[in-house]
Amino acid sequence: MPVNTDPSVDAGNLPSSGPALVAHAAGDLRIDEVPLPEPAPDEAVVEVAYGGICGSDLHYWLHGAAGESILKAPLVLGHEISGRVVSPAVNGTGPAAGTAVAVHPATPGPGAARYPADRPNLSPGCTYLGSAARYPHTDGAFSRYVNLPVRMLRALPEGMDLRTAALIEPASVAWHAVSRGGDVRDKTALVVGSGPIGALAVAVLKRAGAALITAVDLHPKPLEIARSLGADQVVNAADTAAIASVEADIVIESSGNHHGLASAIQGAVRGGTVVMVGLLPTGMQPVPISLAITRELDLKGSFRFNDEIDQVIAALADGSLRIGPVITHDFPLADALHAFEVARDSATSGKVLLSFG
């Protein structure tokens, strides 16, 4: 991909605005012309190549909220992106013009609230691109051009495909989840929910040396993707007996519903570990927690990621991590509404990308 698809645009001739995908309310998704302000001294201007549609993006479109993050104003969506720097930061830091980049979309929050210093993803004031968790909202990067702090940018190795690089952010979520489970080499693993995060967890488990990986889902398409990424066997989510018989040392729960968490608990071996990366709805959840107690299971939460993004990029560069099959569709920004309709149908799609070129 060239540095600029529009030859009239260069670092000294950037547009004052550009098209962006904006959620205005539940069911109200628009392509708006949004301003491109003067970047701060530590910000680079990135020309976005691809953006992956995340579950949170779908929730803002469908419900006007993602969990307890409620839209109070129009929000530019998107945090899974790849692109190129077209104008580097004026303070001289960060990647040079023309550098292909992935983006770490988090900004750890300041404040006195306690959390482990080496886990900034847990800072209560943390903001994320394309999030309505705080007001004013934090706009995302589903824009033709976007100003981003250089600390968010990760330079990509020469020749890395920008389409695949759009998966780096969700792959980092999966990498973090697997790492929460400890050393998985030569162990039995179960992944409940084989959507994009679950499928990426299968790929990470395979790279990490898991001895036997079982993937679970309700639909054939996600199971097909999971198998292509290294799942040794696949099970329909309705087959509770087959899930219980796995007796996995480590379970990655990525379905985000209480039925999936129940299956994760039932499919874990006594003394095993269940990592919960699928975000369940707020409030009480009906799950067989007594089994977790009597089997002495370790239940661990997994939320976003920290520096795992650098490990993901290195593993993609050396070929030890293969994630391309997770992408099933890509659409130009002009077809964004159709892209979101496809992405909401987990029976027929994996990761759906928007192209901004």
N, C-alpha and C positions, 0 to 999 in steps of 0.2 A: 504494500500500500504506500503511495507517495505521501510525503509530509503533508501536503495539502491537495485535496481533490479539486479545489477551485484555484486556478493559477493566479487569480487576481488577489488572493489572500496571502499575506506573508506577515512576519512578526511586526513589521512597521505599518501594516495596513489591515489590521483586524477589524471585523465588522463591529458595530455598536450593539447589535442584537442578533439573535438567531433562533431557529425553531427549537422547541423543547416540549416534552410530554408532561402535561400538568394535570393532576387530579384536583378537581374543584369541589367535588362532593361525591357521595355514593352514586355510582352510575353515570358520573359526569367526567369523562376523560377527554381532554382536548390537546391539540397541537397548537400551542401559543407562540407568538414571537416574544421572547424574553430578552431583557437588556443584558449585555455583556459589559459590566462595569470595569473601570480601571482596576487592574489587579493590584493587590497589596505588594509591598516589596518582597515578601517571602512567598508569593504566589506565582505559579507558571500558568500559562494559558494552554490548555490541552484540547486538541481536536479529537473528539470521541469517535472511535471506529465502530465498536460494538458494545451493546449493553444487554445483560441477561435479565429476564423478567423473574423476580423473586416472589415468593409467597406473600411477603409484606406489600409489594406493589399491587398484587391482585386484591389483597384485602382493602387497601385504600380505594381501589376502583369499585369493588363490589359492595363494601360496607361503609366507606367513609372513615374507616378506622382500622388499625392493625393492633389487636388486643386493646390495651388501654390508651393507645396513642391515637387520639381523635383529631380529625381534620377540623381546624378552626379557620383556615385560610387556604387558598390555592397552594399546592405543593408540587414542585418539580420532583418527579419520581427518579429512582435509579441509583444503585450503589455498586452494581457488578459491571465494571466497565474496563475497556482497554482503549488505548489511543496513542497519540503522539504529541509531544511538546511542540507547539508552534512559536511560543514566545517564552523564553526562560525567565526565571525570577530576576528582577533587577538588582537584588542584593548579591547576586553572583553565586547563590547556592542552588543545589538541585540539578536535575538533568539538563543537558544542552538541547537547543532546538533540533528537532528531528529524531529525538530519542523515543523509542517505543516504550510505553509504560503500562503497568497495572496500577491499581489504586487500592490503598488501605483506607476504608471510608470512615474510620473511627477517630474521634477527638476525645481523649480521656478528660474527664471533668475535674476541676479543682474542688477544694472543699475539705472540711475536717472529718467527713465520714470515714470510718475505718474500713479498709480492705487490704489484702496482701499487696505489698508494693510491687511485686513481680507479676501481678495480674490486673493491669489497668483496664481490661474489659469489664471489670466489676466496679469501676468507679461510678458512684451514683449519678454524677453529673455528665457522664459520657454522652456525646452526641454522635449521630451517624448520618451520613449522607442519605437524603430522601426519607427523613423520619419526622413524624409529627409528635414525637414524644415530648417535646418542649415547645414553648411558644415565645418568640417567633419560631416557626418551624425551621428545620435545617434542610434547605433545598438539596435535591440530588443532582445527578449528572447525566440524565437522559436529555442532553442538549448537544447541539452541533459543536459548540465551543463552551468551555467551562473553566473558570479560575479555580485552581486548587493549590493548597499549601504544599510546598515541596516535600514536607515530611510525610505526606500521604503517598507520594509517588515512588514506585519501584521500577527502576530501569530493567528492561527485558533483554535477554541475550539476543544478539544479532540473528535474524532469521526466524525468531519465534513467531508463529502464526497468531495474528491478533484476534482471529475468531476464537481459537482455542483459549487464548489468554483471557477472554471474558469470563472463563470459568475459574480463574485463579482465586477470586474472593470466596465463592461457595466451596471450592476445594479446600481453602484454608479453614473454613468452618468445619468441614469433615475431618481434616487433619487434627484440629484441636480436639474434636470429640473422641477420635481414636486414641490420641495421646492421653486423654483423661482416663482411659481404661488401663493404662500401664503397658508393660511389655506384652505384645500379642504374638511374638514369634512362637511358632509351633503350637499355638493354642487354637481352640475351636471358637469360631465367631458366628454370631447371628445378627443380621441386620433386619429390623422390622420397619417396613416402609421403604420402598425402593424408588421413590421419586428422586429428583436431582441430588439432594444431600445424601440420601441413603445410597444411591448408586456411586457417588463420589467416595463415600465411606468404604464401600466394597473395594474400590480401586486403591485406597490408602491402606486398607487391611492387607490386600494382596501384596503391595509393595513391602509392607512391614513384616511379611513372612508368616501370616496366619496359616495354620495347617489345613483347616477346613472352614469354608465360608458358606453360610446358608443365607439366602435372601428371601424375604417375605413381602408379598404385596397382594392386593385384590385383583390386579389386572395383568394380563399377559405381557403388554408392552414394557412396563417397568422391569418385569422379571427378565425379559429378553435383554434389556440393556445391562442389568446387573450381571447376567451370565457372561455377556461380552466383555465385562470389565474384571472378571475373575471369580464370580460366585461359582462354587463347586456344585451346589444344588439349590433349587428354588422351590418354594412352598407357597401355595395359596393361603392367604390370611384366614380363610374360613376353616382351614384344616388345623384345628387347635391341638389335636392329638399329635400330628406330625411336628408341630412347633414345639410342644412339650418334650418330645423325644430327642430334640437336638442336644439338650443339656450343654449349652454353650458356656465357655469360660468367660467370654465377654460378649455383651449384647449392646448394640447401638440401636436405640429407639428413636426413629426419625419420622414416624407417622404423624405425630402431633395430635393424637386422640387417645382417649382412655382405653379403647379396645386394644390399640397397639401397645400401650404400656402394660396392660394385663398380659398380653402375649409375651412381651419381653421378660416379665417376671416369671411367667410359667416356663419359658424356654431357657432360662439360665440354670446352670448347674448349681448344686448346693455350694455355697461359699463363693459364687461367681460375682461378676460386676455388671451392672446395668448402667449405661451412660445415656442420659436423657437429653437429646439434642432437639427433638421435635417439640415445638412450643405448644403446650396444651392451653386451652382456654383458661381464663382466670376463674377462680372459685374452686369449690370442692370437686374432686374427681373420684368416681367409683372404681377403685382398683383393688386387687387382692393383696393388700399390703401385709396381711398376716403371713403370706408365703415368704415375703421378703424378710420378715422377722425370723420365722422358724428355720429358714434356709440360710440365714446370716448372709444375705446378699448385700453388696455395697451398691447403693443407689447414688449416682453422681450426676449433677447437672452439668451442662456444657452450653456456654453462651458466647456466640461469636468467636473471636480468636485474638491473639496478640501478635507475636513475631513469627507465627507459623507460616505466614505468607512468603517469607524469604526461603523457607525450606521447600515449600510447594514449587516456587519458581526454579530452584536448583534441581529438584527432582524431575520437573518437566524438561529442563535443559539437558539433563544427562540421560533422559529416556526411561528412567526407572518408574515414572508415574505416567500412566496412560489414561486419559480422561475424555478424549474426543467424542466417543460414542454417546456421551450424555447429551450432546447437542442434537436435537431432532429437527428443528426448524429455525429459519431466520427470515425476517421480514424487514423491508425498509420502514423508516419512521412513518412515512405516509400511511402505512397499513397497520399502525399500532393497535387500533381497536380490534382488528381481526387477530393480530398476534396475541393479544390478551385473551380473546375467546379461545384460541387454540391452547394457550398455556393453562387455562383453568381446567381443561379436560385432561386429567392425569392418566386416563385410560389410553390416550392416543399420543401423548407428547412427553418428552423429557424436558430438557432445558430449551426454552424458546428465546432467541436473540432478536434484538432490534439492530439494524444497520444504520449508521448515521452518515456514511460516506456519500 
